[in-house]
Amino acid sequence: MSSTLAGLLIIAVLFTLLGTGMPIAFALGLAAFAALFVQNGFDIFYVLGDTMFSGIGNLAYVSIPMFVLMGAAVASSPAGGDLYTALDRWLNRVPGGLVLSNIGACAIFSGMTGSSPATCAAIGKMGIPEMLGRGYPNSVAAGSIAAGGTLGILIPPSVTLIVYGIATETSIGRLFMAGVFPGIMLTAMFMTWAIIDCRRKGYEFGGARAIRYTLGQKLASLPRVLPFLLIIAGTLYVLYGGLATPSEAAGAGAFLTLVVVILGYRLFRLRPIAGIFGSGMRESVMIMMIMAAAELFAFALSSLFITQTVAAVIADMEVNRWVLMAIINVFLLVCGMFLPPVAVIVMTAPMLFPIVTQAGFDPYWFAIVLTINMEVGLITPPIGLNLFVINAIAPTIPTRDILWGSLPYVLVMFAAIVLLCFFPGIATWLPNQMMGVAQ
């Protein structure tokens, strides 16, 4: 069987399993197992466990459940509500201020979680009902949260960037630095579009029923938010300063976040604390299962020489390097429409990394472009994860409105990728200044 035919068959099996509604980790694992069983028979059982375990058996991955626990502590407590309230009080007199509050809350919450679904769910549960209550259209309410939630995989600490760093053996601290300015830029671009959209639709100040807050009320909302901002700043400082490894920084950040949440909100009973750890464990296990299954899927592609064939075809293209980058981005976009970012990175990063570097592109710049590309996939059918999250927390909003509300933000993300292509220093300047030029 040729590599091309084998590739088409394994992809067809994967899409068939995904079409049945099977969880992504199981679909990836079964498709890979079927391909390897056809090729090797029962001998596959000798490498099955080792291959899957190698996908998650890296000490650096300890940082992922720790960052997830940080997010669970905030999402499962009133902390997320306080963050949202603080931003609403300060931005409510800005055109479209409530939408800006939601996007800003998503950006800050991303720094606490590194997870897009957690950000989308935590802010959406508060933001969408509030926006609808103030008269915003369904599309504006749902689209802004769906898009704002995608910032969770770009703004450090980012689970996606951790996985990329391990898959390509690049510095996670440098990757986090590379994501700072692009994260700020994309947040500002989202907010700019929100202001334009709200002005265009007549929502000048905070919606149809804007609320006025005094300076005292605005200041009163800050004390409960500042500790979390300090924890984020401290976590990033020890990473960037080389004072701690990602795992150590994540562990300290998770511990401090738990302390602040428990003491600040008096969560001294067992049930809320168990709920925090249970939520963190569920998401961590989901991520790790996807990574283990994706590793097996990548092993199957390599064993069938599919990865090598695709890499050779891309590498042999006698085209301008920017045309090559455009082809790679289209390939990643298609993958991101069907698979979560973690799975896409585990399967494609080792294959694309040497091609990108040989073409003269900075690997840390490429990581940010790839991540924004994955953000697009999170709000693009057929398997846009954030679309399902919005649909679950706001079932009264039609899916069509969610899609139409998200579409302008997809175009904004494409614009951000173009800006990064013209001005790569947006991603590379900070890590080069802090850690020197990468060799």
C-alpha positions in Angstrom: 0.0 0.0 0.0 1.4 3.4 -0.9 1.9 6.1 1.7 -0.7 8.3 0.0 -3.4 5.6 0.1 -2.5 4.7 3.7 -2.7 8.4 4.7 -6.1 8.8 3.0 -7.4 5.7 4.7 -6.2 6.6 8.2 -7.6 10.1 7.9 -10.9 8.7 6.6 -11.2 6.4 9.6 -10.4 9.2 12.0 -13.1 11.5 10.5 -15.6 8.7 10.5 -15.0 8.1 14.2 -15.1 11.8 15.0 -18.4 12.0 13.0 -20.0 9.5 15.4 -19.4 11.9 18.3 -16.6 9.8 19.9 -14.2 11.8 22.2 -11.2 13.0 20.2 -8.7 11.1 22.3 -10.5 7.8 21.6 -10.9 8.6 17.9 -7.2 9.3 17.5 -6.2 6.3 19.4 -8.5 3.8 17.6 -7.6 5.2 14.2 -3.9 4.8 14.9 -4.4 1.4 16.5 -6.4 0.1 13.4 -3.7 1.3 11.0 -0.8 -0.2 13.1 -2.7 -3.5 13.6 -3.3 -3.8 9.8 0.4 -3.2 9.2 2.0 -5.2 12.1 -0.7 -7.5 13.4 -0.5 -8.5 17.1 3.0 -7.2 17.4 1.6 -3.7 17.9 0.7 -4.7 21.5 4.5 -4.7 22.3 4.8 -1.0 21.5 1.4 0.3 22.2 1.8 1.2 25.9 5.4 2.5 25.6 4.4 4.7 22.6 1.4 6.3 24.4 3.3 6.8 27.6 6.2 8.5 25.8 3.7 11.1 24.7 3.2 12.2 28.3 6.2 10.8 30.1 8.1 14.1 30.2 8.8 15.9 33.4 8.1 19.3 31.8 4.5 18.2 31.3 4.0 18.5 35.1 3.4 22.2 34.5 0.3 21.5 32.5 -1.9 20.2 35.3 -0.5 22.9 37.6 -1.5 25.7 35.3 -4.9 23.9 34.8 -5.3 23.8 38.6 -4.7 27.6 38.7 -7.5 28.1 36.3 -9.8 25.7 38.1 -9.2 27.5 41.4 -10.3 30.8 39.8 -13.1 29.4 37.7 -14.6 27.4 40.6 -14.7 30.3 43.0 -16.1 33.9 42.9 -12.7 35.1 41.7 -13.8 35.1 38.0 -16.9 37.1 38.9 -14.8 39.7 40.7 -12.5 40.0 37.8 -15.4 40.5 35.4 -17.1 43.0 37.7 -13.9 45.1 38.1 -13.4 45.4 34.4 -17.1 46.2 33.8 -17.0 49.0 36.3 -13.9 50.6 34.7 -15.0 50.1 31.0 -18.7 50.5 31.1 -18.7 54.1 29.8 -16.5 53.1 26.8 -18.4 52.4 23.5 -19.2 48.7 23.7 -17.7 48.7 27.2 -19.4 45.5 28.3 -17.9 43.6 25.3 -14.5 45.1 26.0 -14.9 43.9 29.6 -15.5 40.4 28.5 -12.5 40.4 26.1 -10.3 41.9 28.8 -11.5 39.4 31.3 -10.7 36.6 28.9 -7.2 38.0 28.3 -6.5 38.2 32.1 -8.1 34.9 32.8 -6.0 33.3 30.1 -2.9 34.3 32.1 -4.3 32.4 35.0 -5.3 29.2 33.2 -3.5 28.8 29.9 -6.6 27.0 28.7 -9.1 28.2 26.0 -12.2 26.2 27.0 -11.7 27.1 30.7 -11.5 30.8 29.8 -14.5 30.6 27.5 -16.6 28.8 30.0 -15.7 30.9 33.1 -16.2 34.3 31.5 -19.0 33.2 29.3 -21.2 32.1 32.2 -21.1 35.6 33.6 -20.6 37.7 30.5 -23.2 36.3 28.0 -26.3 36.7 30.3 -25.1 40.2 31.3 -24.7 41.3 27.7 -28.0 39.8 26.6 -29.7 41.5 29.6 -28.3 44.9 28.5 -29.7 44.4 25.0 -26.7 43.3 23.0 -27.4 41.1 20.0 -26.9 37.3 20.4 -24.1 37.4 17.8 -22.1 40.1 19.6 -22.5 38.4 23.0 -21.5 34.9 21.8 -18.9 35.9 19.3 -16.9 38.1 21.6 -16.7 35.4 24.3 -15.9 32.6 21.8 -13.1 34.7 20.3 -11.8 36.1 23.6 -11.6 32.5 24.9 -9.1 31.6 22.2 -6.6 34.0 23.9 -6.1 31.2 26.5 -3.7 29.3 24.2 -1.6 32.4 23.3 -1.2 34.5 26.3 1.4 32.9 28.7 1.4 30.7 30.5 0.0 28.7 27.6 -0.5 24.9 27.6 -0.2 25.0 23.8 3.2 26.7 23.9 4.4 24.2 26.6 3.5 21.3 24.3 5.2 23.0 21.3 8.3 23.6 23.3 8.6 19.9 24.4 7.7 18.6 20.9 10.4 20.8 19.2 12.9 20.9 22.1 12.8 24.7 22.2 12.9 26.9 25.3 9.5 27.2 27.0 10.5 30.4 28.8 11.5 32.0 25.5 8.2 30.8 23.9 6.2 32.4 26.8 8.1 35.7 26.2 7.4 35.5 22.5 3.7 35.2 23.2 3.5 38.4 25.4 3.3 41.2 22.8 1.3 39.1 20.2 -1.2 38.3 23.0 -1.5 42.0 23.9 -1.7 42.9 20.2 -4.5 40.4 19.5 -6.4 41.5 22.5 -6.2 45.1 21.4 -7.3 44.1 17.9 -10.3 42.2 19.3 -11.2 45.3 21.4 -10.8 47.6 18.4 -13.2 45.5 16.3 -15.6 45.3 19.3 -15.7 49.2 19.5 -16.3 49.5 15.7 -19.0 46.8 15.7 -20.8 48.3 18.7 -20.7 51.8 17.2 -22.0 50.4 13.9 -24.9 48.7 15.7 -25.7 51.7 17.9 -24.4 50.4 21.3 -22.5 53.5 22.2 -22.1 53.1 26.0 -22.4 49.7 27.6 -25.5 48.6 25.9 -29.2 49.7 26.1 -29.2 49.9 29.9 -25.7 51.2 30.9 -24.9 51.5 34.5 -22.9 54.4 36.1 -20.4 53.6 38.8 -18.7 56.1 41.1 -14.9 56.2 41.5 -15.3 54.6 44.9 -17.2 51.7 43.4 -14.5 51.2 40.8 -11.7 51.3 43.3 -13.5 48.9 45.6 -13.5 46.2 42.9 -9.7 46.1 42.7 -8.4 44.6 45.9 -9.8 41.1 45.1 -8.3 41.2 41.6 -4.8 42.5 42.3 -3.6 39.3 44.1 -4.2 37.2 41.1 -2.5 39.7 38.8 0.5 39.7 41.1 0.6 35.9 41.0 0.6 35.9 37.2 3.3 38.6 37.1 5.4 36.7 39.7 5.0 33.4 37.8 6.1 34.9 34.5 9.0 36.8 36.3 10.6 33.7 37.8 10.3 32.0 34.4 11.7 34.8 32.4 14.4 35.5 35.0 15.6 31.9 34.9 14.8 31.5 38.6 12.6 28.5 38.2 11.7 25.8 35.6 8.2 25.9 34.1 7.1 23.0 36.4 8.4 24.8 39.5 6.8 28.1 38.5 3.5 26.4 37.7 3.5 24.5 41.0 4.2 27.7 43.0 1.6 29.6 41.0 -1.0 26.9 41.6 -0.3 26.8 45.3 -0.5 30.6 45.8 -3.7 30.8 43.7 -5.3 28.1 45.9 -4.2 30.0 49.1 -5.6 33.3 47.8 -8.9 31.7 46.7 -9.4 29.7 49.9 -8.5 32.5 52.3 -10.0 35.3 50.3 -13.3 33.7 49.7 -13.4 31.6 52.9 -13.7 28.3 51.1 -12.9 26.2 54.2 -15.3 23.4 53.5 -14.3 20.2 51.8 -16.8 20.3 49.0 -15.7 23.5 47.2 -12.0 22.5 47.6 -12.8 19.0 46.2 -14.6 20.7 43.4 -11.6 22.7 42.4 -9.3 19.7 42.4 -11.9 17.6 40.6 -12.3 20.2 37.8 -8.6 20.5 37.4 -8.2 16.7 37.3 -10.9 16.3 34.6 -9.3 18.8 32.3 -5.8 17.6 32.9 -6.7 14.0 32.2 -8.5 15.1 29.0 -5.4 17.0 27.8 -3.1 14.1 28.7 -5.3 11.5 27.0 -5.4 13.6 23.8 -1.6 14.0 23.9 -1.0 10.2 24.5 -3.4 9.3 21.7 -1.9 12.0 19.4 1.6 10.5 20.0 0.3 7.1 19.0 -1.4 8.6 15.9 1.9 10.4 15.0 3.7 7.1 15.4 1.3 5.4 13.1 1.7 8.1 10.5 5.5 7.8 10.8 5.4 4.0 10.6 3.4 4.1 7.4 5.8 6.7 6.0 3.0 9.2 5.7 4.8 11.9 7.7 8.0 11.5 5.8 6.2 11.7 2.5 4.3 14.8 3.4 7.5 16.4 4.8 9.4 15.5 1.6 6.7 17.0 -0.6 6.6 20.2 1.3 10.4 20.5 1.5 10.8 19.8 -2.2 8.5 22.5 -3.3 10.5 25.0 -5.3 8.6 28.0 -4.2 9.2 31.3 -2.4 9.6 30.7 1.4 6.5 32.9 2.1 4.5 30.8 -0.3 5.7 27.8 1.6 4.6 29.4 4.9 1.2 30.1 3.4 0.9 26.4 2.4 1.9 25.3 5.9 -0.7 27.7 7.4 -3.5 26.3 5.2 -2.4 22.8 6.2 -2.5 23.8 9.9 -5.8 25.6 9.5 -7.5 22.5 8.1 -6.0 20.3 10.9 -7.2 22.8 13.5 -10.7 22.6 12.1 -10.9 19.0 13.1 -8.5 18.5 16.0 -7.7 20.4 19.2 -4.5 22.4 19.3 -2.6 20.0 21.5 -3.2 17.1 19.1 -2.2 19.1 16.1 1.0 20.3 17.6 2.1 16.9 18.9 1.5 15.4 15.4 2.8 18.2 13.1 5.4 20.2 15.0 8.2 17.6 14.8 7.5 17.3 11.1 7.2 21.0 10.3 10.0 22.3 12.6 13.0 21.4 10.4 11.2 22.6 7.3 10.5 26.0 8.9 14.0 26.5 10.3 15.6 25.4 7.0 13.5 28.0 5.2 15.0 30.6 7.5 12.1 31.3 9.8 12.5 31.9 13.5 11.1 28.8 15.3 9.7 31.0 18.2 8.0 33.3 15.7 6.6 30.3 14.0 5.2 29.0 17.3 3.2 32.2 17.7 1.9 32.1 14.1 1.0 28.4 14.6 -0.8 29.2 17.9 -2.9 32.0 16.4 -3.7 29.6 13.5 -4.9 27.1 16.2 -7.0 29.9 17.7 -8.9 30.2 14.4 -9.6 26.4 14.6 -11.2 26.8 18.0 -14.0 28.9 16.6 -14.3 27.3 13.1 -16.6 24.4 12.3 -16.9 21.5 12.2 -15.1 20.9 15.5 -14.6 24.4 16.9 -14.2 23.6 20.6 -15.2 27.1 21.8 -18.4 27.0 19.7 -19.5 23.9 21.6 -18.6 25.6 24.9 -20.7 28.6 24.1 -23.5 26.4 22.9 -23.4 24.5 26.2 -23.4 27.6 28.5 -25.9 29.6 26.4 -28.2 27.0 24.8 -30.8 29.7 23.9 -28.5 31.4 21.4 -28.8 29.7 17.9 -25.7 28.2 16.5 -26.0 30.4 13.5 -25.7 33.5 15.7 -22.6 32.1 17.4 -20.9 31.4 14.0 -21.8 34.9 12.6 -20.6 36.6 15.7 -17.3 34.7 15.6 -16.5 35.2 11.9 -15.2 38.8 12.2 -12.8 37.7 14.9 -11.5 35.0 12.5 -10.6 37.7 10.0 -9.0 39.7 12.8 -6.8 36.7 13.6 -5.8 36.4 10.0 -4.9 40.1 10.0 -2.7 39.4 13.1 -0.8 36.6 11.3 -0.2 39.0 8.4 1.1 41.6 10.8 3.5 39.1 12.4 4.7 38.2 8.9 5.5 41.8 8.1 6.8 42.6 11.6 8.2 39.4 13.1 9.8 41.5 15.9 6.4 41.6 17.6 7.1 38.1 18.7 10.9 37.9 18.7 12.0 41.3 20.2 11.2 40.5 23.8 12.8 37.1 24.1 15.8 38.4 22.2 16.2 41.3 24.6 15.7 39.2 27.7 17.6 36.0 26.7 19.7 37.0 23.8 19.3 36.0 20.1 18.4 32.3 19.8 21.1 30.2 18.2 
